[in-house]
C-alpha cells in the first residue's frame, strides 16, 4: 500500500459469513475498499475471531465485550486507538453507538465521521430516550450518508439537517454472484425439491417477516391466487411469522405456499432463478437490496412506492410500483406479469439487468471514493 494512500476506519455492526441479511453485500465491498484505502475494520459483533475474517488487506478488529458498559468502553478505546494511529476518517454503517462515540473522539482530536443510515425511521414511534439519542447523534456526526436524493431530502426535513451535511451513496449488487446463468442448470432440481409441478408459476417474497416489510399483506395477496397454478415461496423470519402462518392455515392456503426461515444470502440466488415474479409489499424501505438482487437475476417485480424505490427501478418499469398497502394493485400487477407474452417479459428483464449494471459494485465503489 502506497504511503500516500488515504486511511479509513470502517465500523461494521456485525459479521457472520452465513448471514441472511444485507450485510452479506458489504463483505465484498469492504474487500474492494482495502485496495483503495489503508483500511481498518472494527466489527462490533462477530460469529468468529478477527483472525478468521478476511477483507482483502484490511486490518480486522472485533469488539469482544458483550456487557453493554464494557462494550462501550472497548469500542471507544479501539476507535481512539485508530485515531491516534493516523485514521481521521470514520465510516459507520448503521451503528448509532459507534457513530456517537466516533463523533466525540473527532470533536476532541479532529477528523470526520460519515454515518450511513437508509430507511424511513420517522414513520414509526420510538422509545423517547432512543429518539433523543438518535437525533443528537445526527447533529454531531460530520456527514450523514444515505441511498437516494429523495431520502436525502426526507432526512434533512425530519432531522433538521442542512443538505450539505448529507451525502448520497447508492447501494450496489455484485453481478458476478447474482447472475442467472450461474443457476440455470439447477432450476429443475430445486423445483422438484420444493414439489413445484410443471406449469406452476412461482412468486417470491424474500424479506424480514415484519409489518414494515409488508408480511401482513401476504395472506390476502396469496388468497387471490388460491385457484390458480401459482406457488408462493416465502423466505425470511420475524415478528409476523406466527400470524402469517396462522392466517395461511385459516385461509387453507398451505398448498399454495412454500415457507422457509432465513436462508443465507449466498444461497438466495437459486430461489430468484426459479421465480417468475418477485414481490416487495413493504410499508417502509430505504434502498432495498432485495430489489437489486431481483433485477440482477432478471426477475420481474412488483414493489411498494416507499423509500427510494422509485429512484432505483428503471423508469419504464415504474408501472409495477404500487401504493403501499394497496393489495388489489399488487394482485393486478402480478397477474399482468404472469399473463404477459414472453417477448414483453424479455424486455422487462433487459431493462432490469441494465439498471442492475448501473448499481454495480464497481460503480458504487467510485461514488464511495468520491466521498473522501
VEXDREN-2710 file (C-alpha; in Angstrom, 1 decimal):
% VEXDREN-2710
k/r/px/py/pz
1/UNK/0.0/0.0/0.0
2/UNK/1.5/3.3/-1.1
3/UNK/2.4/5.7/1.7
4/UNK/0.1/8.4/0.4
5/UNK/-3.0/6.1/0.4
6/UNK/-5.9/7.6/2.4
7/UNK/-6.6/5.9/5.8
8/UNK/-10.1/4.8/6.6
9/UNK/-11.7/3.2/9.7
10/UNK/-14.8/1.3/8.8
11/UNK/-17.2/0.3/11.6
12/UNK/-19.3/-2.7/10.9
13/UNK/-22.1/-3.7/13.4
14/UNK/-21.9/-7.4/12.8
15/UNK/-20.2/-10.1/10.8
16/UNK/-21.4/-13.6/10.0
17/UNK/-20.3/-15.3/6.8
18/UNK/-23.6/-17.2/6.7
19/UNK/-25.8/-14.1/7.2
20/UNK/-29.2/-13.8/5.6
21/UNK/-29.2/-10.0/5.8
22/UNK/-27.9/-7.2/3.5
23/UNK/-24.6/-7.3/5.4
24/UNK/-23.5/-10.0/3.0
25/UNK/-23.2/-7.4/0.3
26/UNK/-20.9/-5.3/2.5
27/UNK/-18.2/-8.0/2.7
28/UNK/-17.2/-8.0/-0.9
29/UNK/-17.4/-4.2/-1.0
30/UNK/-15.1/-3.8/2.1
31/UNK/-12.6/-6.2/0.5
32/UNK/-12.5/-3.9/-2.6
33/UNK/-12.1/-0.9/-0.3
34/UNK/-8.9/-2.4/1.0
35/UNK/-7.4/-1.9/-2.4
36/UNK/-8.2/1.8/-2.3
37/UNK/-7.6/2.7/1.3
38/UNK/-5.3/1.8/4.2
39/UNK/-8.2/0.2/5.9
40/UNK/-9.0/-0.9/9.4
41/UNK/-12.4/-2.6/10.1
42/UNK/-13.8/-2.6/13.6
43/UNK/-16.6/-5.1/14.0
44/UNK/-19.0/-4.8/16.9
45/UNK/-20.2/-8.4/16.9
46/UNK/-18.8/-11.3/15.0
47/UNK/-19.5/-15.1/14.8
48/UNK/-15.8/-15.7/14.7
49/UNK/-12.5/-14.2/15.7
50/UNK/-10.6/-11.4/13.8
51/UNK/-8.0/-13.9/12.6
52/UNK/-10.7/-15.8/10.7
53/UNK/-12.2/-12.8/9.0
54/UNK/-10.8/-11.7/5.6
55/UNK/-11.5/-8.4/3.9
56/UNK/-8.6/-8.2/1.4
57/UNK/-5.6/-6.3/3.0
58/UNK/-7.7/-4.7/5.7
59/UNK/-6.7/-4.9/9.4
60/UNK/-9.6/-6.5/11.4
61/UNK/-10.6/-5.8/15.0
62/UNK/-13.5/-7.4/16.8
63/UNK/-15.1/-5.9/19.9
64/UNK/-15.1/-8.8/22.4
65/UNK/-17.1/-7.4/25.3
66/UNK/-20.8/-8.3/25.4
67/UNK/-21.8/-6.5/28.6
68/UNK/-23.0/-3.1/27.3
69/UNK/-21.0/-0.8/29.5
70/UNK/-17.8/-2.7/28.8
71/UNK/-18.7/-2.9/25.1
72/UNK/-19.0/0.9/25.0
73/UNK/-15.6/1.3/26.7
74/UNK/-13.9/-1.2/24.5
75/UNK/-15.4/0.4/21.3
76/UNK/-14.2/3.8/22.5
77/UNK/-10.7/2.5/23.1
78/UNK/-10.5/0.9/19.7
79/UNK/-11.8/4.0/17.9
80/UNK/-9.4/6.3/19.9
81/UNK/-6.5/4.0/19.1
82/UNK/-7.4/4.2/15.4
83/UNK/-7.5/8.0/15.6
84/UNK/-4.1/8.1/17.3
85/UNK/-2.8/5.7/14.6
86/UNK/-3.5/8.4/12.0
87/UNK/-7.0/7.5/11.0
88/UNK/-9.0/10.7/10.6
89/UNK/-12.0/9.4/8.6
90/UNK/-14.5/7.0/10.2
91/UNK/-17.3/5.4/8.2
92/UNK/-20.0/3.9/10.4
93/UNK/-22.6/1.5/9.0
94/UNK/-25.9/1.9/10.9
95/UNK/-24.5/1.7/14.4
96/UNK/-25.7/4.8/16.3
97/UNK/-23.5/3.9/19.3
98/UNK/-20.3/3.8/17.2
99/UNK/-21.3/7.0/15.3
100/UNK/-21.8/8.8/18.6
101/UNK/-18.5/7.6/20.1
102/UNK/-16.5/8.3/17.0
103/UNK/-18.1/11.8/16.8
104/UNK/-17.0/12.6/20.3
105/UNK/-13.5/11.5/19.5
106/UNK/-13.2/13.6/16.4
107/UNK/-14.6/16.6/18.2
108/UNK/-11.7/16.4/20.5
109/UNK/-8.9/15.1/18.3
110/UNK/-10.1/16.1/14.8
111/UNK/-11.3/14.1/11.9
112/UNK/-14.6/13.2/10.2
113/UNK/-17.4/10.8/10.8
114/UNK/-19.6/9.5/8.0
115/UNK/-22.7/7.7/9.2
116/UNK/-24.7/5.5/6.9
117/UNK/-28.5/5.3/7.5
118/UNK/-31.0/4.5/4.9
119/UNK/-34.7/3.9/5.8
120/UNK/-37.8/5.8/6.9
121/UNK/-37.5/5.7/10.7
122/UNK/-39.7/8.7/11.1
123/UNK/-42.7/6.6/10.2
124/UNK/-42.6/4.7/13.5
125/UNK/-42.8/5.7/17.1
126/UNK/-39.7/5.1/19.1
127/UNK/-38.7/5.0/22.7
128/UNK/-38.3/8.6/23.7
129/UNK/-34.8/8.1/25.1
130/UNK/-33.6/6.4/21.9
131/UNK/-35.3/9.1/19.8
132/UNK/-33.4/11.8/21.7
133/UNK/-30.1/9.9/21.4
134/UNK/-30.5/9.3/17.7
135/UNK/-31.4/12.9/16.9
136/UNK/-28.4/14.1/18.9
137/UNK/-26.2/11.7/17.1
138/UNK/-27.4/13.1/13.7
139/UNK/-26.4/16.5/14.9
140/UNK/-22.8/15.7/15.9
141/UNK/-21.8/13.5/13.0
142/UNK/-19.8/15.2/10.3
143/UNK/-21.9/13.7/7.4
144/UNK/-25.0/11.5/7.1
145/UNK/-24.8/9.2/4.1
146/UNK/-28.0/7.8/2.6
147/UNK/-29.1/6.0/-0.5
148/UNK/-31.0/8.4/-2.8
149/UNK/-31.7/12.1/-3.4
150/UNK/-35.3/11.7/-2.2
151/UNK/-34.2/10.2/1.1
152/UNK/-31.6/12.9/1.5
153/UNK/-34.5/15.5/1.4
154/UNK/-36.5/13.4/3.9
155/UNK/-33.7/13.1/6.4
156/UNK/-33.0/16.8/6.1
157/UNK/-36.6/17.6/6.8
158/UNK/-37.2/15.2/9.7
159/UNK/-33.9/15.7/11.5
160/UNK/-33.3/19.4/10.7
161/UNK/-30.0/18.7/8.9
162/UNK/-28.6/21.1/6.3
163/UNK/-28.4/19.5/2.8
164/UNK/-24.7/19.9/2.6
165/UNK/-24.3/17.6/5.6
166/UNK/-25.9/14.7/3.7
167/UNK/-24.1/12.7/1.1
168/UNK/-25.8/10.2/-1.3
169/UNK/-24.2/6.8/-1.7
170/UNK/-26.2/4.2/-3.6
171/UNK/-26.3/0.5/-2.6
172/UNK/-24.8/-2.0/-5.1
173/UNK/-25.0/-5.5/-6.4
174/UNK/-22.2/-7.9/-7.1
175/UNK/-23.1/-9.0/-10.6
176/UNK/-20.6/-11.8/-10.5
177/UNK/-22.6/-13.5/-7.7
178/UNK/-26.1/-12.6/-8.8
179/UNK/-26.1/-14.0/-12.3
180/UNK/-29.0/-16.1/-13.6
181/UNK/-26.7/-18.1/-15.8
182/UNK/-24.9/-19.4/-12.8
183/UNK/-28.0/-21.2/-11.6
184/UNK/-30.0/-22.2/-14.7
185/UNK/-28.8/-25.8/-14.5
186/UNK/-30.2/-26.3/-11.0
187/UNK/-33.7/-24.9/-11.7
188/UNK/-35.3/-28.3/-12.4
189/UNK/-33.8/-29.9/-9.3
190/UNK/-34.9/-27.2/-7.0
191/UNK/-38.4/-27.2/-8.3
192/UNK/-38.6/-30.9/-7.7
193/UNK/-37.2/-30.5/-4.2
194/UNK/-40.0/-27.9/-3.5
195/UNK/-42.7/-30.1/-5.0
196/UNK/-43.5/-27.5/-7.7
197/UNK/-45.3/-29.1/-10.6
198/UNK/-44.8/-28.5/-14.3
199/UNK/-46.6/-25.3/-15.4
200/UNK/-46.9/-23.8/-11.9
201/UNK/-45.8/-20.2/-11.6
202/UNK/-43.6/-19.0/-8.7
203/UNK/-44.0/-15.8/-6.8
204/UNK/-41.1/-15.0/-4.5
205/UNK/-41.0/-12.9/-1.3
206/UNK/-37.6/-12.7/0.5
207/UNK/-37.5/-10.2/3.3
208/UNK/-38.0/-9.9/7.1
209/UNK/-41.4/-11.1/8.2
210/UNK/-42.4/-7.8/9.8
211/UNK/-45.2/-5.3/9.2
212/UNK/-42.6/-2.8/8.0
213/UNK/-41.8/-5.2/5.2
214/UNK/-45.4/-5.9/4.4
215/UNK/-45.6/-9.5/5.6
216/UNK/-49.1/-8.9/6.9
217/UNK/-50.3/-8.3/3.4
218/UNK/-49.1/-11.7/2.1
219/UNK/-52.1/-13.8/3.1
220/UNK/-54.6/-11.6/1.2
221/UNK/-52.3/-11.5/-1.9
222/UNK/-51.9/-15.3/-1.8
223/UNK/-55.7/-15.8/-1.4
224/UNK/-56.3/-14.0/-4.7
225/UNK/-54.4/-16.9/-6.4
226/UNK/-56.0/-19.7/-4.5
227/UNK/-57.5/-21.4/-7.5
228/UNK/-54.6/-20.7/-9.9
229/UNK/-51.4/-22.7/-10.7
230/UNK/-49.3/-20.4/-8.6
231/UNK/-46.9/-21.1/-5.7
232/UNK/-45.6/-18.5/-3.3
233/UNK/-42.2/-19.0/-1.9
234/UNK/-41.7/-17.0/1.4
235/UNK/-38.2/-16.7/2.7
236/UNK/-37.4/-14.9/5.9
237/UNK/-38.3/-14.7/9.6
238/UNK/-39.5/-12.1/12.0
239/UNK/-42.3/-11.0/14.4
240/UNK/-45.1/-11.5/11.8
241/UNK/-44.2/-15.2/11.1
242/UNK/-46.6/-16.7/13.6
243/UNK/-49.5/-14.5/12.5
244/UNK/-48.6/-15.2/8.8
245/UNK/-48.6/-19.0/9.3
246/UNK/-51.9/-18.9/11.2
247/UNK/-53.7/-16.9/8.5
248/UNK/-52.3/-19.1/5.8
249/UNK/-53.7/-22.1/7.7
250/UNK/-57.1/-20.5/8.3
251/UNK/-57.4/-19.5/4.7
252/UNK/-56.4/-23.1/3.7
253/UNK/-53.7/-21.8/1.5
254/UNK/-51.0/-24.3/2.5
255/UNK/-50.9/-25.9/-0.9
256/UNK/-50.1/-22.6/-2.5
257/UNK/-47.2/-21.8/-0.1
258/UNK/-43.6/-23.0/0.5
259/UNK/-42.4/-21.2/3.6
260/UNK/-38.8/-21.1/4.8
261/UNK/-37.0/-19.3/7.6
262/UNK/-33.9/-17.3/6.8
263/UNK/-31.6/-18.6/4.1
264/UNK/-28.0/-17.4/3.9
265/UNK/-27.7/-14.6/1.3
266/UNK/-25.1/-16.6/-0.5
267/UNK/-27.7/-19.3/-1.3
268/UNK/-30.5/-17.0/-2.2
269/UNK/-29.8/-16.6/-5.9
270/UNK/-31.1/-20.1/-6.7
271/UNK/-34.6/-19.1/-5.5
272/UNK/-34.6/-15.9/-7.6
273/UNK/-33.6/-18.2/-10.5
274/UNK/-36.8/-20.2/-10.3
275/UNK/-39.1/-17.2/-9.6
276/UNK/-41.5/-15.8/-12.2
277/UNK/-42.2/-12.7/-10.2
278/UNK/-40.7/-11.1/-7.1
279/UNK/-42.9/-9.1/-4.7
280/UNK/-41.9/-6.5/-2.1
281/UNK/-45.1/-5.1/-0.5
282/UNK/-43.2/-3.1/2.2
283/UNK/-44.6/-0.2/4.2
284/UNK/-41.1/1.1/4.8
285/UNK/-37.8/0.9/3.0
286/UNK/-34.6/2.7/2.2
287/UNK/-32.6/1.4/-0.7
288/UNK/-33.8/-2.2/-0.7
289/UNK/-31.1/-4.7/-1.6
290/UNK/-33.7/-7.4/-2.4
291/UNK/-34.9/-5.3/-5.3
292/UNK/-31.4/-5.0/-6.6
293/UNK/-31.0/-8.8/-6.3
294/UNK/-34.2/-9.4/-8.2
295/UNK/-33.2/-7.1/-11.0
296/UNK/-29.7/-8.6/-11.3
297/UNK/-31.3/-12.0/-11.5
298/UNK/-33.8/-10.7/-14.1
299/UNK/-36.9/-11.4/-12.1
300/UNK/-39.9/-9.1/-12.9
301/UNK/-41.1/-7.4/-9.7
302/UNK/-44.0/-5.6/-8.1
303/UNK/-42.9/-3.3/-5.3
304/UNK/-44.4/-0.7/-3.0
305/UNK/-43.7/3.0/-3.6
306/UNK/-41.7/3.6/-0.4
307/UNK/-38.3/4.9/0.4
308/UNK/-36.1/5.3/-2.6
309/UNK/-37.8/2.6/-4.7
310/UNK/-39.0/4.9/-7.5
311/UNK/-35.4/6.1/-8.0
312/UNK/-34.0/2.6/-8.0
313/UNK/-36.1/0.9/-10.7
314/UNK/-36.0/1.7/-14.4
315/UNK/-38.4/4.4/-15.4
316/UNK/-40.1/2.2/-18.0
317/UNK/-41.0/-0.3/-15.1
318/UNK/-42.5/2.3/-12.8
319/UNK/-45.9/0.9/-13.7
320/UNK/-45.0/-2.0/-11.4
321/UNK/-44.7/0.2/-8.3
322/UNK/-47.9/0.2/-6.2
323/UNK/-49.0/2.5/-3.4
324/UNK/-48.0/0.8/-0.1
325/UNK/-50.8/-1.3/1.4
326/UNK/-52.7/-1.5/-1.9
327/UNK/-53.3/-5.2/-2.1
328/UNK/-55.5/-5.0/-5.2
329/UNK/-52.8/-3.2/-7.1
330/UNK/-50.3/-6.0/-6.2
331/UNK/-52.7/-8.7/-7.3
332/UNK/-53.4/-6.9/-10.6
333/UNK/-49.8/-6.3/-11.4
334/UNK/-48.7/-9.9/-10.5
335/UNK/-51.5/-11.3/-12.8
336/UNK/-50.4/-8.9/-15.6
337/UNK/-46.8/-10.2/-15.4
338/UNK/-47.9/-13.9/-15.2
339/UNK/-50.1/-13.5/-18.3
340/UNK/-47.6/-11.4/-20.3
341/UNK/-46.1/-12.5/-23.6
342/UNK/-42.6/-13.9/-23.5
343/UNK/-41.3/-11.1/-25.7
344/UNK/-42.6/-8.5/-23.3
345/UNK/-41.1/-10.3/-20.3
346/UNK/-37.7/-10.4/-22.0
347/UNK/-37.9/-6.6/-22.5
348/UNK/-38.6/-6.2/-18.7
349/UNK/-35.6/-8.5/-17.9
350/UNK/-33.4/-6.5/-20.2
351/UNK/-34.4/-3.2/-18.5
352/UNK/-33.9/-4.7/-15.1
353/UNK/-30.4/-6.0/-15.8
354/UNK/-29.4/-2.7/-17.3
355/UNK/-30.4/-1.0/-14.1
356/UNK/-28.6/-3.5/-12.0
357/UNK/-25.4/-2.8/-14.0
358/UNK/-25.8/0.9/-13.1
359/UNK/-25.7/-0.1/-9.5
360/UNK/-22.8/-2.4/-9.9
361/UNK/-20.2/-2.8/-7.1
362/UNK/-17.6/-1.2/-9.3
363/UNK/-19.8/1.9/-9.9
364/UNK/-20.7/2.3/-6.3
365/UNK/-17.1/2.0/-5.3
366/UNK/-16.2/5.0/-7.3
367/UNK/-19.0/7.0/-5.6
368/UNK/-17.8/5.9/-2.2
369/UNK/-14.2/7.0/-3.0
370/UNK/-15.5/10.5/-4.0
371/UNK/-16.9/11.0/-0.5
372/UNK/-13.4/11.5/1.0
END
